[in-house]
Amino acid sequence: MTQENDIIKGTPENPSDAIFTLPNAISFVRLCMIPAFFFMLMQGNNIAATALFAIAACTDFLDGQIARRTNQVTKLGRMLDPAVDRLLMILGVLGVYLTGRIPLWIIVLVLGRDIVLMAGYAILLKRWKVRVDVIYPGKVATTFFFIGFAGLVLNAPLIPGLGWCDFAWLPGFNGANVCWAIWFIYAGLLLGAYSTTYYVREALRKLSAARKAERS
């Protein structure tokens, strides 16, 4: 094995310091697609915005799979991939809110969760070298959010609400027509609550262990 291959090779347990890898390149392309998506949405071009959002969301799975299957897991990729996910989610949420397709309370929950998780991850990693890996329900929640927001960006087709209440801030549960994608958002919120609880508990456990090691 050559020295170059040793530098590039990286696993989830031992990521490499390499920068110019195929998974990182895919993550960077996804990053560049995000402002283009937001611009299209704000211009009212729902189809183009949906296509860009969907491609960026789908390649989230691609770069991670390539990295793990080809042993190209890198320290940069482990930071860049979730950061791009969060940025895409934040601008997707902000976009559908600014276009009046989702109520404010959902925005607060989704963005608040992402901001807290990103800030907590950065602080724990920088101060105590503590990292909490993403769990499967968290990935599924993100997938549901991506599907839901992609549908809300397209804003079609519309279906009747359940008519269980008259609250305008509960789309889907009231009687007004609503985009089908709202139900994926609700599913994402439920799974997101579960995964966030896990992340907080795991972070506190690892933080406690790191502090004990620091004092010893």
C-alpha positions as CSV (number, residue, x, y, z in Angstrom):
1,M,0.0,0.0,0.0
2,T,1.4,3.4,-0.9
3,Q,1.9,6.3,1.5
4,E,-0.8,8.3,-0.4
5,N,-3.4,5.5,0.0
6,D,-2.5,5.4,3.7
7,I,-3.3,9.1,4.0
8,I,-6.6,8.9,2.2
9,K,-7.9,5.7,3.8
10,G,-10.2,6.4,6.7
11,T,-12.9,4.6,8.6
12,P,-15.7,5.8,10.9
13,E,-13.5,4.8,13.9
14,N,-10.3,6.3,12.4
15,P,-11.1,9.1,9.9
16,S,-8.3,10.4,7.8
17,D,-7.1,14.0,7.4
18,A,-7.7,13.9,3.6
19,I,-9.6,16.8,2.0
20,F,-9.8,16.0,-1.8
21,T,-11.9,12.9,-1.8
22,L,-15.0,12.0,-3.8
23,P,-17.4,12.1,-0.8
24,N,-16.1,15.6,0.2
25,A,-16.5,16.8,-3.4
26,I,-20.1,15.6,-3.4
27,S,-20.8,17.4,-0.1
28,F,-19.2,20.6,-1.6
29,V,-21.4,20.4,-4.7
30,R,-24.5,20.0,-2.4
31,L,-23.3,23.1,-0.5
32,C,-23.2,25.1,-3.7
33,M,-26.7,24.0,-4.7
34,I,-28.3,25.4,-1.6
35,P,-28.2,29.1,-2.4
36,A,-29.4,28.3,-6.0
37,F,-32.4,26.4,-4.5
38,F,-33.3,29.3,-2.2
39,F,-33.1,31.8,-5.0
40,M,-35.3,29.7,-7.3
41,L,-37.9,29.3,-4.5
42,M,-38.0,33.0,-3.7
43,Q,-38.5,33.7,-7.5
44,G,-41.5,31.5,-7.5
45,N,-39.9,28.8,-9.6
46,N,-41.3,25.8,-7.6
47,I,-40.3,23.1,-10.0
48,A,-36.6,24.1,-10.4
49,A,-36.4,24.8,-6.6
50,T,-37.9,21.3,-5.9
51,A,-35.5,19.6,-8.3
52,L,-32.4,21.3,-6.7
53,F,-33.7,20.6,-3.1
54,A,-34.4,16.9,-4.0
55,I,-31.0,16.4,-5.6
56,A,-29.2,18.0,-2.7
57,A,-31.2,15.9,-0.2
58,C,-30.7,12.6,-2.1
59,T,-27.0,13.0,-2.4
60,D,-26.8,13.2,1.4
61,F,-27.1,9.4,1.3
62,L,-24.7,9.1,-1.5
63,D,-21.6,10.7,-0.1
64,G,-21.9,8.9,3.2
65,Q,-22.2,5.5,1.5
66,I,-19.3,6.1,-0.8
67,A,-17.1,7.3,2.2
68,R,-17.9,4.2,4.2
69,R,-17.7,1.6,1.4
70,T,-14.5,3.0,0.0
71,N,-12.8,3.8,3.3
72,Q,-12.7,7.5,2.5
73,V,-14.2,8.7,5.8
74,T,-12.4,12.0,6.7
75,K,-12.5,14.4,9.5
76,L,-13.6,17.1,7.1
77,G,-16.4,15.0,5.8
78,R,-17.7,14.2,9.2
79,M,-18.1,17.9,9.8
80,L,-19.1,19.0,6.3
81,D,-21.8,16.4,5.7
82,P,-24.0,17.2,8.7
83,A,-23.3,20.9,8.3
84,V,-24.6,20.9,4.7
85,D,-27.6,18.9,5.9
86,R,-28.4,21.4,8.5
87,L,-28.0,24.4,6.2
88,L,-30.2,22.8,3.5
89,M,-32.8,22.1,6.2
90,I,-32.6,25.6,7.6
91,L,-33.0,27.3,4.2
92,G,-35.7,24.9,3.2
93,V,-37.7,25.6,6.3
94,L,-37.1,29.3,6.0
95,G,-38.2,29.3,2.3
96,V,-41.5,27.5,2.8
97,Y,-42.3,29.8,5.8
98,L,-41.5,32.9,3.8
99,T,-43.8,31.7,1.0
100,G,-46.6,31.1,3.6
101,R,-46.8,27.3,3.3
102,I,-46.1,26.4,6.9
103,P,-46.9,27.9,10.4
104,L,-44.3,29.6,12.6
105,W,-44.4,27.1,15.4
106,I,-43.0,24.3,13.1
107,I,-40.2,26.6,12.0
108,V,-39.3,27.3,15.6
109,L,-39.2,23.6,16.5
110,V,-37.2,22.5,13.4
111,L,-34.7,25.4,13.4
112,G,-34.4,25.5,17.1
113,R,-33.5,21.8,17.2
114,D,-30.9,22.2,14.5
115,I,-29.3,25.3,16.0
116,V,-29.1,23.6,19.4
117,L,-27.6,20.4,18.0
118,M,-25.1,22.3,15.8
119,A,-24.0,24.5,18.6
120,G,-23.8,21.7,21.1
121,Y,-21.8,19.5,18.7
122,A,-19.3,22.3,18.0
123,I,-18.8,23.1,21.7
124,L,-18.4,19.5,22.8
125,L,-16.0,18.7,20.0
126,K,-13.8,21.8,20.4
127,R,-13.7,21.9,24.2
128,W,-13.7,18.2,25.2
129,K,-13.2,16.3,21.9
130,V,-16.6,14.7,22.4
131,R,-18.5,13.5,19.4
132,V,-22.1,12.1,19.4
133,D,-22.7,10.1,16.2
134,V,-26.0,10.3,14.3
135,I,-28.4,7.4,15.1
136,Y,-30.7,5.7,12.6
137,P,-34.0,7.4,13.8
138,G,-32.3,10.8,13.5
139,K,-31.4,9.9,9.9
140,V,-35.0,8.8,9.2
141,A,-36.3,12.1,10.8
142,T,-34.0,14.0,8.5
143,T,-35.3,12.0,5.5
144,F,-38.9,12.7,6.5
145,F,-38.1,16.4,6.7
146,F,-36.4,16.4,3.4
147,I,-39.4,14.7,1.7
148,G,-41.8,17.0,3.5
149,F,-40.0,20.2,2.7
150,A,-39.4,19.2,-0.9
151,G,-43.2,18.5,-1.2
152,L,-44.0,21.9,0.4
153,V,-41.6,23.6,-2.0
154,L,-43.5,22.0,-4.9
155,N,-46.8,22.8,-3.1
156,A,-48.7,20.1,-5.1
157,P,-50.9,18.2,-5.0
158,L,-53.2,19.6,-2.3
159,I,-55.4,17.3,-0.3
160,P,-58.3,18.0,2.1
161,G,-57.5,18.4,5.8
162,L,-58.9,16.0,8.4
163,G,-61.3,18.6,9.8
164,W,-60.6,17.7,13.4
165,C,-60.2,21.3,14.5
166,D,-60.6,24.9,13.4
167,F,-57.0,26.0,14.3
168,A,-55.3,27.6,11.3
169,W,-51.9,26.8,12.9
170,L,-52.5,23.1,12.6
171,P,-52.5,22.4,8.8
172,G,-53.7,19.0,8.0
173,F,-55.7,18.7,11.2
174,N,-58.1,21.5,10.3
175,G,-60.5,21.4,7.3
176,A,-58.4,23.5,4.9
177,N,-56.7,21.9,1.8
178,V,-53.1,21.2,2.5
179,C,-50.1,19.9,0.7
180,W,-49.6,16.1,1.3
181,A,-46.1,16.8,2.5
182,I,-47.2,18.2,5.8
183,W,-47.6,14.7,7.2
184,F,-44.0,13.9,6.6
185,I,-43.1,17.0,8.6
186,Y,-45.2,15.8,11.5
187,A,-43.5,12.4,11.3
188,G,-40.1,14.1,11.2
189,L,-41.0,16.1,14.3
190,L,-41.9,13.0,16.3
191,L,-38.7,11.1,15.3
192,G,-36.7,14.3,15.8
193,A,-38.0,14.6,19.4
194,Y,-36.9,11.0,20.1
195,S,-33.4,11.4,18.5
196,T,-32.8,14.7,20.2
197,T,-33.5,13.2,23.6
198,Y,-31.0,10.5,22.8
199,Y,-28.3,13.0,21.6
200,V,-28.7,15.0,24.7
201,R,-28.4,12.0,27.0
202,E,-25.5,10.6,25.1
203,A,-23.7,14.0,25.1
204,L,-24.1,14.4,28.8
205,R,-22.8,10.8,29.4
206,K,-19.7,11.4,27.2
207,L,-19.2,14.9,28.7
208,S,-19.2,13.4,32.2
209,A,-16.6,10.8,31.2
210,A,-14.5,13.5,29.5
211,R,-14.5,15.7,32.7
212,K,-13.6,12.8,34.9
213,A,-10.7,12.0,32.6
214,E,-9.6,15.6,32.6
215,R,-9.5,15.7,36.4
216,S,-7.6,12.5,36.7
